[in-house]
Amino acid sequence: IITLIGLLLGLTALVAGCSSSSSSVQDVSAAEFLTASAEPGAVVVDVRTPAEYTAGHVDGAININVESADFGTQIAALPTDTTYAVYCRSGRRSTLATDQMADAGFTSLVNLTGGIGDLQAAGAPIVAG
């Protein structure tokens, strides 16, 4: 019995140790995204292309193109203990970005499950340039 308990405890620790790093990612709706991004210290990240960003982005967002060859280098320059609210056009690229950021050690990631159109409909200020 003691051996069985030890085996179960060891297995539990192994499973907990293998959990996905994406546990630092919170998938949210547009309304939840706006609330999270308004928190003090939160950084809004637009992971679309520079052309998409220039055409219209959330006011105050920084642009880091997830499909750029140097995406990993760009995120490596960021503090990992900051909250990042990440969005794109539809949710596909922001999911890719937040997964990569979680793998890189970021601890607080908010991923918009929709896209910038959802943010605009929810009242986010969109600016061009």
Buried (B, 14 or more C-beta within 10 A) or exposed (E): EEEEEEEEEEEEEEEEEEEEBBEBBBBBEBEBBBBBBEEEEBBBBBBBBEEBBEEBBBEEBBBBBBEBEEBEEBBEEBEBEEBBBBBBBBBEBBBBBBBBBBEEEBBBBBBBBBBBEBBBEBEBEBEEE
